[in-house]
């Protein structure tokens, strides 16, 4: 097996993050289009995100398939959250493959902090 270089890791991370960013751009465009055509006046984001139907992945996917604006917005938010998380995961994998244990530990600590803050619902 050929030795893995730092630039190889960066290319893998960029290759996996680019589709997420592209999807987010498309969803943002669709959100803006839907909101501008469906609503005459802008609403606060808290009003747009209410509704238990879109609290699960299945509910969000069903909402997207039926062109529900709130589902599209929530899918965009999920993509915004998980694009950098995936980047951190791939960074950790890259550091493990490079046998750089200091940066592996730091990256896993960052990932742990992200997961704890997401699960607890608290921010700094």
C-alpha positions as CSV (number, residue, x, y, z in Angstrom):
1,X,0.0,0.0,0.0
2,X,1.4,3.4,-1.0
3,X,2.1,5.9,1.7
4,X,-0.7,8.3,2.2
5,X,0.2,12.0,1.9
6,X,-1.4,15.0,3.5
7,X,-2.5,16.3,0.1
8,X,-4.3,13.0,-0.6
9,X,-6.3,13.4,2.6
10,X,-7.2,17.0,1.7
11,X,-8.4,15.8,-1.7
12,X,-10.6,13.1,-0.2
13,X,-12.1,15.6,2.3
14,X,-12.7,18.1,-0.4
15,X,-14.2,15.5,-2.7
16,X,-16.7,14.4,0.0
17,X,-17.6,17.9,1.2
18,X,-18.2,19.4,-2.3
19,X,-21.4,17.4,-2.9
20,X,-22.7,18.5,0.5
21,X,-22.0,22.1,-0.3
22,X,-23.6,21.8,-3.7
23,X,-26.7,20.2,-2.2
24,X,-26.9,23.0,0.3
25,X,-26.7,25.6,-2.4
26,X,-29.5,24.0,-4.3
27,X,-31.7,23.7,-1.2
28,X,-31.0,27.3,-0.3
29,X,-32.1,28.3,-3.8
30,X,-35.3,26.2,-3.5
31,X,-36.0,27.5,-0.1
32,X,-35.8,31.1,-1.3
33,X,-37.9,30.3,-4.4
34,X,-40.6,28.6,-2.3
35,X,-40.7,31.3,0.4
36,X,-40.8,34.1,-2.2
37,X,-43.6,32.6,-4.2
38,X,-45.7,31.0,-1.4
39,X,-45.6,33.8,1.2
40,X,-46.3,37.5,0.6
41,X,-44.6,38.7,3.8
42,X,-41.4,37.3,5.3
43,X,-41.8,35.2,8.4
44,X,-39.3,34.8,11.3
45,X,-37.4,31.5,11.1
46,X,-38.9,30.2,14.3
47,X,-42.3,30.2,12.7
48,X,-41.0,28.4,9.6
49,X,-39.4,25.6,11.7
50,X,-42.4,24.7,13.8
51,X,-44.2,21.4,13.2
52,X,-43.6,17.9,14.5
53,X,-44.0,16.4,11.0
54,X,-40.5,17.3,10.1
55,X,-38.7,16.1,13.3
56,X,-37.6,12.8,11.8
57,X,-35.6,12.0,8.7
58,X,-38.5,10.1,7.3
59,X,-40.8,13.1,7.9
60,X,-38.3,15.4,6.2
61,X,-37.9,13.2,3.2
62,X,-41.7,12.8,2.8
63,X,-42.0,16.6,3.1
64,X,-39.4,17.2,0.4
65,X,-41.2,14.7,-1.9
66,X,-44.4,16.6,-1.4
67,X,-42.7,20.0,-1.8
68,X,-43.3,21.2,1.7
69,X,-41.2,24.3,2.4
70,X,-40.5,23.6,6.0
71,X,-39.1,20.2,5.1
72,X,-36.8,21.7,2.5
73,X,-35.6,24.3,5.1
74,X,-34.9,21.6,7.7
75,X,-33.1,19.4,5.1
76,X,-30.9,22.4,4.4
77,X,-30.2,23.0,8.1
78,X,-29.3,19.3,8.5
79,X,-26.9,19.6,5.5
80,X,-25.3,22.7,7.0
81,X,-24.7,20.9,10.3
82,X,-23.4,17.6,8.9
83,X,-21.1,19.0,6.1
84,X,-18.4,20.2,8.7
85,X,-19.0,17.1,10.9
86,X,-18.2,14.8,8.0
87,X,-15.1,16.9,7.3
88,X,-14.0,16.3,10.9
89,X,-14.7,12.6,10.6
90,X,-12.6,12.3,7.4
91,X,-9.8,14.4,9.1
92,X,-9.7,11.9,12.0
93,X,-9.6,9.0,9.5
94,X,-6.8,10.7,7.6
95,X,-4.8,11.3,10.8
96,X,-5.3,7.7,11.9
97,X,-4.0,6.5,8.5
98,X,-1.0,8.8,8.8
99,X,-0.4,7.5,12.3
100,X,-0.4,11.1,13.7
101,X,-1.8,10.2,17.1
102,X,-1.7,13.7,18.6
103,X,-3.9,15.2,15.9
104,X,-6.1,12.1,15.9
105,X,-6.8,12.7,19.6
106,X,-7.4,16.4,19.1
107,X,-9.8,15.7,16.2
108,X,-11.7,13.0,18.1
109,X,-12.0,15.4,21.0
110,X,-13.5,18.0,18.7
111,X,-15.9,15.4,17.3
112,X,-16.9,14.4,20.9
113,X,-17.5,18.0,21.8
114,X,-19.6,18.5,18.7
115,X,-21.7,15.4,19.4
116,X,-22.2,16.3,23.1
117,X,-23.3,19.8,22.2
118,X,-25.7,18.4,19.5
119,X,-27.2,15.8,21.8
120,X,-27.5,18.1,24.9
121,X,-29.0,21.0,22.9
122,X,-26.7,23.5,24.6
123,X,-24.3,25.9,23.0
124,X,-21.3,27.8,24.3
